[in-house]
Amino acid sequence: MFDLAIIGGTLIDPVTRRLIPANVYLKEGKVAEVSRQAYEAKETVDACGMYVSPGFIDIHGHIDGNRAMGELLARQGVTTVINGNCGFGQKDFPAYFDKLEKSGFVLNQSQLAGGTTVRERAGQPDGDAPLTEEQMVKAEQILLEDLEAGASGLGFGIEYAQGTTTEEMVRLSRVAARYGKPVSIHVRTDCWAGLAGLKEAIDLSRKTGVGVIISHVVYQFGFGMMAQALQMIEDAVAEGLDISCDSGMYTSFVTIFQTPVFDESFKERWDCGYDSIYMVSGKYAGQYLTKETYRDAWDSGTSDLALALIGKPHEIFMAYDLPYMMCSSDAGISGLIGIEEVIHPQDTTTFPKFIREVVVENGQLTLVDAISRITSIPAERMGLDQKGRLTPGMDADVVVFDLEKLRGRGEFAHIGNPAATPEGIKAVIVNGKIAIRDDKIECTTAGKVLRAPNIPWKL
């Protein structure tokens, strides 16, 4: 007898690009059988009139064990998240993994080593300062140990740590390349100047052979230079470089205010005024900034979160013209500084919004193409060979959804409720256990820690 049967749905196979009417049977955390035959199971999910997809994989998140943020991501259909992006990472991988394994988590978590955290652990707390040779050697050793402990790659946040030199990027990337692990890169800055940062990231693959993931493309280049950025990425891929990329469903982003992202050059870079910054935490929470409040907030020395209301929304969809552009959320940034409140709809809405808009409303992508961007393609990129497809033997990570009803409901805080959860998701199954059913949490410990293999890469 099977543990769980998903009956009467249409299976999405993102690898063969087929829609298959079939029942999916799960046992002991794995897909046991895909068939039109009816078999007995201990529990059943009725998927009649719905689609049955591999669980969504969020290749760019900041969940890092935060339970509230993890549950919000799971409600979107996400069963696996890749953390440690933008340079923010864990300081003790064995302890972090052990803690998560003992406590359990609602979804699967893979963890990059954060580049900024690595340099801090190597003795350089100043993000504007380069590493000394002694610190560089120590950083290489720290990254090596993180990879051997199960880190799935390296995440640079160069915009947050401007002292990161090209030499540092190259030397640490060579360590990641030795283990066949990718490097995600939040480039040095955004807008037109960001194209030089994009070239720096592409050159990193050229110099080291490492697989590079260009992070949240629309947040970096959705200001009128998206076409140029995409062409640079296409040219690099055509050259044979191992370049991937991800992008979200918003141009307006949230991050820590007291960082180089919001230094006063933002007005010229983004062609906007102070009132394009909406504070979502701290002294001026709920207010658009003025010149005076900007200076006061900047000088405060606290870690406040700010929303930049900027960008050209039509360029969101330009990004997905690249056939290998993955969808990502960037969710959980508030949790990193101890704020549990949802302050950006990306935390609750990204994946339903992606499917709704690019498939149903715009017809830009077919359903199987869109699903591949959040299942099989990120699984391949991250070496998750048991995920991204529902065939016998694969991990039983599944999302059941009604395409006609599927939609995200989160809004920016100055418009509505960013914490509103999606509609149209019937069930989210993680390792064979129903984690979410009809938007209600049923199991908070179904997820696993995904310790990456630590075997040096060989051709």
Long-range contacts (C-beta under 8 A, 24 or more apart in sequence): 1-39, 1-40, 1-41, 1-42, 2-26, 2-27, 2-32, 2-33, 2-39, 2-40, 2-41, 2-42, 3-27, 3-28, 3-41, 3-42, 3-43, 3-432, 4-41, 4-42, 4-43, 4-44, 4-45, 4-396, 4-429, 4-432, 4-434, 5-39, 5-41, 5-43, 5-44, 5-45, 6-44, 6-45, 6-47, 6-52, 6-398, 6-400, 6-427, 6-429, 7-38, 7-44, 7-45, 7-46, 7-47, 7-48, 8-46, 8-47, 8-48, 8-49, 9-47, 9-48, 9-49, 9-50, 9-51, 9-52, 9-400, 10-50, 10-51, 10-52, 11-51, 11-52, 11-390, 12-51, 12-52, 12-53, 12-54, 12-367, 12-368, 12-371, 13-368, 13-389, 13-390, 13-391, 14-53, 14-54, 14-368, 14-371, 14-372, 14-375, 14-376, 14-377, 14-388, 14-389, 15-372, 15-376, 15-388, 15-389, 17-366, 17-368, 17-369, 17-372, 18-368, 19-51, 19-367, 19-368, 22-52, 24-52, 24-390, 24-398, 26-396, 26-398, 26-429, 26-432, 27-432, 28-432, 29-395, 29-396, 29-431, 29-432, 29-433, 30-392, 30-393, 30-394, 30-395, 30-396, 30-432, 31-390, 31-391, 31-392, 31-393, 31-394, 31-395, 31-396, 32-392, 33-392, 34-390, 34-391, 34-392, 43-434, 45-400, 45-426, 45-427, 45-429, 45-434, 45-437, 47-400, 47-426, 49-402, 50-400, 50-401, 50-402, 50-403, 50-426, 51-367, 51-400, 51-401, 51-402, 51-403, 52-390, 52-398, 52-399, 52-400, 53-77, 53-371, 53-375, 53-390, 53-398, 53-399, 53-400, 53-401, 54-371, 54-375, 54-376, 54-379, 54-387, 54-388, 54-389, 54-390, 54-394, 54-397, 54-398, 54-399, 55-79, 55-80, 55-375, 55-387, 55-397, 55-398, 55-399, 55-428, 55-429, 55-430, 56-80, 56-351, 56-374, 56-375, 56-399, 57-81, 57-82, 57-374, 57-375, 57-378, 57-379, 57-382, 57-384, 57-387, 57-388, 58-82, 58-328, 58-329, 58-331, 58-350, 58-351, 58-374, 58-378, 59-184, 59-213, 59-246, 59-326, 59-328, 59-378, 59-381, 59-382, 60-85, 60-184, 60-213, 60-215, 60-216, 60-246, 60-248, 60-328, 60-329, 60-330, 61-85, 61-328, 61-329, 61-330, 61-331, 61-332, 62-86, 62-88, 62-330, 62-331, 62-332, 62-333, 62-335, 62-336, 63-109, 63-331, 63-332, 63-335, 64-88, 64-90, 64-109, 64-111, 64-332, 64-335, 64-336, 65-96, 65-99, 65-100, 65-105, 65-109, 66-332, 66-335, 66-336, 66-340, 67-105, 67-106, 67-444, 68-335, 68-340, 69-331, 69-332, 69-334, 69-335, 69-340, 69-347, 70-105, 70-106, 70-107, 70-109, 70-447, 71-106, 71-441, 71-444, 72-331, 72-342, 72-347, 72-348, 72-419, 72-421, 73-107, 73-329, 73-331, 73-332, 73-347, 74-106, 74-107, 74-428, 74-430, 74-435, 74-436, 74-441, 75-348, 75-421, 75-422, 75-425, 75-428, 75-436, 75-439, 76-329, 76-348, 76-349, 76-350, 76-351, 76-352, 76-408, 76-422, 76-425, 77-351, 77-352, 77-399, 77-401, 77-422, 77-425, 77-428, 78-107, 78-329, 78-351, 78-428, 79-107, 79-108, 79-387, 79-397, 79-398, 79-399, 79-428, 79-429, 79-430, 79-435, 79-447, 80-107, 80-108, 80-109, 80-110, 80-384, 80-387, 80-397, 80-450, 81-107, 81-108, 81-109, 81-110, 81-331, 82-110, 82-111, 82-112, 82-152, 82-184, 82-378, 82-382, 83-109, 83-110, 83-111, 83-112, 83-332, 84-111, 84-112, 84-113, 84-114, 84-151, 84-152, 84-153, 84-155, 85-112, 85-114, 85-155, 85-157, 85-184, 85-186, 85-215, 85-330, 86-114, 86-116, 86-155, 86-156, 86-157, 86-160, 86-186, 86-215, 87-114, 87-115, 87-116, 87-117, 87-155, 87-156, 87-157, 87-158, 87-160, 87-161, 87-186, 88-114, 88-116, 88-117, 88-155, 88-157, 88-336, 89-113, 89-114, 89-115, 89-116, 89-117, 89-118, 89-146, 89-155, 90-114, 90-117, 91-117, 91-121, 93-145, 93-146, 93-149, 93-150, 93-151, 94-149, 97-149, 97-150, 97-449, 97-451, 100-449, 101-448, 101-449, 103-445, 104-444, 104-445, 104-446, 104-447, 105-444, 105-445, 105-447, 105-448, 105-449, 106-430, 106-435, 106-441, 106-443, 106-444, 106-445, 106-446, 106-447, 107-430, 107-435, 107-446, 107-447, 108-387, 108-397, 108-430, 108-431, 108-447, 108-448, 108-449, 108-450, 109-447, 109-448, 109-449, 109-450, 110-152, 110-382, 110-384, 110-450, 110-452, 111-150, 111-151, 111-152, 111-450, 112-151, 112-152, 112-153, 112-154, 112-155, 112-184, 113-142, 113-143, 113-146, 113-147, 113-151, 113-153, 113-154, 113-155, 114-155, 114-157, 115-154, 115-155, 115-156, 115-157, 115-158, 115-161, 115-164, 115-172, 116-156, 116-157, 116-160, 116-161, 116-164, 118-142, 118-143, 118-146, 118-154, 118-172, 119-161, 119-164, 119-168, 124-163, 126-163, 127-160, 127-161, 127-162, 127-163, 127-164, 128-161, 128-162, 128-163, 129-163, 130-163, 130-164, 130-165, 130-168, 131-163, 131-165, 131-168, 136-167, 136-168, 136-171, 139-168, 139-171, 139-172, 140-171, 140-172, 140-175, 143-172, 143-175, 143-176, 144-175, 147-175, 147-176, 147-179, 147-181, 147-452, 147-454, 148-454, 149-451, 149-454, 150-449, 150-450, 150-451, 150-452, 150-454, 151-181, 151-452, 152-181, 152-182, 152-382, 152-383, 152-450, 152-452, 153-181, 153-182, 153-183, 153-184, 153-382, 153-452, 154-181, 154-182, 154-183, 154-184, 155-183, 155-184, 155-185, 155-186, 156-183, 156-184, 156-185, 156-186, 157-186, 158-185, 158-186, 158-187, 158-188, 158-197, 158-200, 159-186, 159-187, 159-188, 159-189, 159-190, 159-197, 159-259, 159-260, 159-261, 160-186, 160-256, 160-259, 160-260, 160-261, 162-188, 162-260, 166-200, 169-200, 169-204, 170-204, 170-207, 170-208, 173-204, 173-207, 173-208, 173-210, 174-208, 174-210, 176-210, 177-208, 177-209, 177-210, 177-211, 177-457, 178-456, 178-457, 179-454, 179-455, 179-456, 179-457, 180-383, 180-456, 180-457, 181-210, 181-211, 181-383, 181-452, 182-210, 182-211, 182-212, 182-213, 182-242, 182-244, 182-381, 182-382, 183-210, 183-211, 183-212, 183-213, 184-212, 184-213, 184-215, 185-212, 185-213, 185-214, 185-215, 186-215, 186-216, 186-220, 187-214, 187-215, 187-220, 189-260, 189-269, 190-219, 190-220, 190-221, 190-223, 190-261, 190-269, 191-221, 191-223, 191-225, 191-269, 191-270, 192-225, 193-269, 194-220, 194-221, 194-225, 194-229, 195-221, 195-225, 195-228, 195-229, 195-232, 198-229, 198-232, 198-233, 199-232, 202-232, 202-233, 202-236, 202-241, 202-243, 205-236, 205-241, 205-242, 205-243, 206-236, 206-239, 206-241, 209-242, 210-242, 211-242, 211-243, 211-244, 211-381, 212-241, 212-242, 212-243, 212-244, 213-244, 213-245, 213-246, 213-381, 214-243, 214-244, 214-245, 214-246, 215-245, 215-246, 215-328, 216-246, 216-247, 216-248, 216-253, 216-328, 216-330, 217-245, 217-246, 217-247, 217-319, 217-325, 218-247, 218-248, 218-250, 218-251, 218-311, 218-315, 218-316, 218-319, 219-247, 219-248, 219-250, 219-251, 219-253, 219-311, 219-330, 221-315, 222-251, 222-311, 222-312, 222-313, 222-315, 222-316, 222-319, 223-251, 223-269, 223-270, 223-271, 223-310, 223-311, 223-312, 223-315, 224-312, 224-315, 226-312, 226-315, 226-318, 226-319, 227-318, 230-318, 230-319, 230-321, 230-322, 233-322, 234-322, 237-324, 244-324, 244-326, 244-381, 245-319, 245-322, 245-324, 245-325, 245-326, 246-325, 246-326, 246-327, 246-328, 246-378, 247-316, 247-319, 247-320, 247-325, 247-326, 247-327, 247-328, 248-316, 248-327, 248-328, 248-329, 248-330, 248-346, 248-350, 249-316, 249-327, 249-346, 249-349, 249-350, 249-353, 249-354, 249-357, 250-311, 250-316, 250-344, 250-345, 250-346, 251-310, 251-311, 251-312, 251-313, 251-315, 251-316, 252-307, 252-308, 252-309, 252-310, 252-311, 252-412, 253-307, 253-308, 253-330, 253-344, 254-280, 254-305, 254-306, 254-307, 254-308, 254-333, 254-334, 254-343, 254-344, 254-346, 255-305, 255-306, 255-308, 255-333, 256-303, 256-304, 256-305, 256-306, 256-333, 256-337, 257-282, 257-297, 257-298, 257-303, 257-304, 257-305, 257-306, 258-297, 258-298, 258-300, 258-301, 258-302, 258-303, 258-304, 261-308, 262-298, 262-306, 262-308, 264-294, 264-298, 266-308, 270-308, 270-310, 272-309, 272-310, 276-308, 276-309, 276-310, 277-306, 277-307, 277-308, 277-309, 278-306, 278-307, 278-309, 278-412, 278-413, 278-414, 279-304, 279-305, 279-306, 279-307, 280-305, 280-306, 280-307, 280-334, 280-343, 280-344, 280-413, 281-305, 281-334, 281-339, 281-341, 281-343, 286-413, 286-414, 303-337, 305-333, 305-334, 305-337, 305-339, 305-343, 307-343, 307-344, 307-412, 307-413, 307-414, 309-412, 309-414, 317-357, 317-358, 317-362, 317-364, 320-358, 320-364, 320-365, 320-373, 321-364, 323-369, 324-377, 325-373, 326-373, 326-374, 326-377, 326-378, 326-381, 327-351, 327-354, 327-370, 327-373, 327-374, 341-419, 342-410, 342-418, 342-419, 343-413, 343-418, 344-412, 344-418, 345-408, 345-410, 345-411, 345-412, 345-418, 345-420, 346-410, 347-410, 347-418, 347-419, 348-408, 348-409, 348-410, 348-418, 348-419, 348-420, 348-421, 348-422, 349-408, 349-409, 349-410, 349-420, 349-422, 350-408, 351-408, 351-422, 352-401, 352-406, 352-407, 352-408, 352-422, 352-423, 352-424, 352-425, 353-407, 353-408, 355-401, 355-403, 355-406, 356-406, 356-407, 356-408, 359-403, 360-403, 360-406, 367-403, 383-452, 383-453, 384-450, 395-431, 396-429, 396-431, 396-432, 397-429, 397-430, 397-431, 398-427, 398-428, 398-429, 399-425, 399-427, 399-428, 399-429, 400-425, 400-426, 400-427, 400-428, 400-429, 401-425, 401-426, 402-426
